[in-house]
């Protein structure tokens, strides 16, 4: 009986290791396919984490804003809503002071905070855009970040002019997308 328990425990532990190995390989593969250097990827992740943590430290901002911060090669996209212009400005000020931020696209709208149904619809639109980008022969979908906020699609990535134009055209033609905003870095 003891041997069975040891075997079951070992299998459980090994399964956890397998999951960790697979996750690590997946993250490594994503890094290899990314057009940014590994250092830029780490810097962008650091910018995003610092921005979200600094915003979360401000009680009024957590209550009166709903924002997302995305960084690509030090170019930062801020999207979401703020109930007042002053809150939008506070979020911007927090982000601009983070080391490594080169440029900011501040697309926070002064408006009521979005509902769960709006955020769900935005997630669906993001999935649809990503799927259509993956189906395209003219675009490397792995090089493009897609962020959707209140039916507006924001595209970021290190891409060629042809890829940028094709990605915009794909996103623009998806039913439910109200606007496409380009924040590409042309390589």
C-alpha positions as CSV (number, residue, x, y, z in Angstrom):
1,X,0.0,0.0,0.0
2,X,2.9,2.3,0.9
3,X,4.4,1.7,-2.6
4,X,1.2,2.7,-4.3
5,X,1.0,6.0,-2.3
6,X,4.6,6.8,-3.2
7,X,4.0,6.0,-6.8
8,X,0.8,8.2,-6.9
9,X,2.7,11.0,-5.1
10,X,5.6,10.7,-7.5
11,X,3.3,10.8,-10.5
12,X,1.5,13.9,-9.2
13,X,4.8,15.7,-8.6
14,X,6.1,14.7,-12.0
15,X,3.0,16.0,-13.6
16,X,3.6,19.3,-11.9
17,X,7.1,19.3,-13.3
18,X,5.9,18.5,-16.8
19,X,3.5,21.4,-16.6
20,X,6.3,23.7,-15.5
21,X,8.6,22.4,-18.3
22,X,5.9,22.8,-20.9
23,X,5.1,26.4,-19.6
24,X,8.8,27.2,-19.7
25,X,9.2,25.9,-23.2
26,X,6.1,27.8,-24.3
27,X,7.4,31.1,-22.8
28,X,10.8,30.4,-24.4
29,X,9.2,29.8,-27.8
30,X,7.2,33.0,-27.5
31,X,10.4,34.9,-26.7
32,X,12.2,33.4,-29.7
33,X,9.3,34.5,-32.0
34,X,9.2,38.0,-30.6
35,X,10.9,40.6,-32.8
36,X,12.1,42.5,-29.7
37,X,15.3,41.7,-28.0
38,X,15.0,39.7,-24.8
39,X,16.2,42.8,-22.9
40,X,13.4,44.8,-24.5
41,X,10.8,42.2,-23.6
42,X,12.0,42.3,-19.9
43,X,12.0,46.1,-19.9
44,X,8.4,46.2,-21.3
45,X,7.2,43.7,-18.7
46,X,8.8,45.8,-16.0
47,X,7.2,49.0,-17.3
48,X,3.7,47.3,-17.3
49,X,4.1,45.8,-13.8
50,X,5.4,49.1,-12.4
51,X,2.6,51.1,-14.0
52,X,-0.2,48.8,-12.7
53,X,1.4,48.6,-9.2
54,X,1.7,52.4,-9.0
55,X,-1.8,53.0,-10.2
56,X,-3.1,50.4,-7.8
57,X,-1.4,52.2,-4.9
58,X,-3.6,55.3,-5.5
59,X,-7.0,54.6,-3.9
60,X,-8.8,57.2,-6.0
61,X,-7.4,55.9,-9.2
62,X,-8.5,52.3,-8.4
63,X,-12.0,53.6,-7.7
64,X,-12.4,56.2,-10.5
65,X,-10.4,54.7,-13.3
66,X,-10.2,51.4,-15.2
67,X,-7.0,51.3,-17.3
68,X,-4.8,48.9,-19.0
69,X,-1.1,49.7,-19.7
70,X,0.7,47.9,-22.6
71,X,4.4,48.5,-23.4
72,X,6.3,47.5,-26.6
73,X,9.9,48.7,-27.0
74,X,9.3,51.4,-24.5
75,X,6.3,52.8,-26.4
76,X,3.4,52.6,-24.0
77,X,-0.3,52.4,-24.8
78,X,-2.7,53.4,-22.0
79,X,-6.4,52.6,-22.6
80,X,-9.5,52.6,-20.5
81,X,-11.7,55.1,-18.8
82,X,-11.4,57.8,-16.1
83,X,-14.4,59.5,-14.6
84,X,-12.6,62.9,-14.7
85,X,-9.8,64.5,-16.8
86,X,-7.7,64.9,-13.6
87,X,-7.7,61.1,-13.0
88,X,-6.6,60.6,-16.7
89,X,-3.8,63.0,-16.1
90,X,-2.7,61.3,-12.9
91,X,-2.4,58.0,-14.7
92,X,-0.4,59.6,-17.5
93,X,1.9,61.2,-15.0
94,X,2.5,57.9,-13.2
95,X,3.4,56.2,-16.5
96,X,5.6,59.0,-17.9
97,X,7.9,58.8,-14.8
98,X,8.7,55.1,-15.2
99,X,12.2,54.5,-16.4
100,X,12.4,53.1,-19.9
101,X,9.2,54.8,-21.2
102,X,10.1,56.5,-24.5
103,X,6.6,57.4,-25.9
104,X,3.1,57.3,-24.6
105,X,-0.2,56.9,-26.5
106,X,-2.7,58.1,-23.8
107,X,-6.0,56.7,-25.1
108,X,-7.9,56.9,-21.8
109,X,-11.4,58.2,-22.3
110,X,-13.1,60.5,-19.8
111,X,-16.3,58.5,-19.5
112,X,-18.1,56.1,-17.1
113,X,-16.3,52.9,-16.4
114,X,-17.0,50.1,-18.7
115,X,-19.4,47.3,-17.8
116,X,-18.6,43.6,-17.7
117,X,-20.6,43.1,-20.9
118,X,-18.5,45.7,-22.7
119,X,-15.3,44.1,-21.5
120,X,-16.6,40.7,-22.6
121,X,-17.4,42.0,-26.0
122,X,-14.0,43.6,-26.2
123,X,-12.4,40.3,-25.4
124,X,-14.4,38.7,-28.2
125,X,-13.3,41.4,-30.6
126,X,-9.6,41.0,-29.6
127,X,-9.9,37.2,-30.2
128,X,-11.6,37.8,-33.6
129,X,-8.9,40.3,-34.7
130,X,-6.1,37.9,-33.6
131,X,-7.7,35.0,-35.4
132,X,-8.1,36.9,-38.6
133,X,-4.5,38.1,-38.3
134,X,-3.3,34.5,-37.9
135,X,-5.2,33.5,-41.0
136,X,-3.5,36.2,-43.1
137,X,-0.6,35.3,-45.3
138,X,0.7,38.9,-45.3
139,X,1.0,39.4,-41.6
140,X,3.1,37.8,-38.9
141,X,0.4,37.8,-36.2
142,X,2.9,36.9,-33.5
143,X,4.5,40.3,-34.0
144,X,1.3,42.3,-33.3
145,X,-0.3,43.0,-29.9
146,X,-4.1,43.6,-30.1
147,X,-5.8,45.5,-27.3
148,X,-9.6,46.3,-27.5
149,X,-11.3,48.9,-25.4
150,X,-15.0,49.9,-25.9
151,X,-14.9,48.4,-29.4
152,X,-11.8,50.4,-30.4
153,X,-9.0,48.2,-31.5
154,X,-5.4,49.3,-30.8
155,X,-2.6,47.6,-32.7
156,X,1.0,47.6,-31.6
157,X,4.1,45.8,-32.9
158,X,7.4,45.8,-34.7
159,X,6.2,45.4,-38.3
160,X,6.8,46.4,-41.9
161,X,4.7,49.1,-43.5
162,X,2.9,46.3,-45.5
163,X,2.2,44.3,-42.3
164,X,0.9,47.5,-40.6
165,X,-1.4,48.4,-43.4
166,X,-2.7,44.8,-43.8
167,X,-3.3,44.5,-40.0
168,X,-5.3,47.7,-40.0
169,X,-7.4,46.6,-42.9
170,X,-8.1,43.2,-41.3
171,X,-9.1,44.9,-38.0
172,X,-11.2,47.6,-39.7
173,X,-13.3,45.0,-41.5
174,X,-14.4,43.1,-38.4
175,X,-18.0,43.6,-37.5
176,X,-18.3,45.5,-34.2
177,X,-15.0,47.3,-34.4
178,X,-15.7,51.1,-34.2
179,X,-12.2,52.4,-34.7
180,X,-8.7,51.1,-35.3
181,X,-5.7,52.9,-33.7
182,X,-2.2,52.3,-34.9
183,X,0.7,52.3,-32.5
184,X,3.2,50.4,-34.6
185,X,6.9,50.7,-34.7
186,X,7.9,50.3,-38.4
187,X,11.0,48.2,-38.8
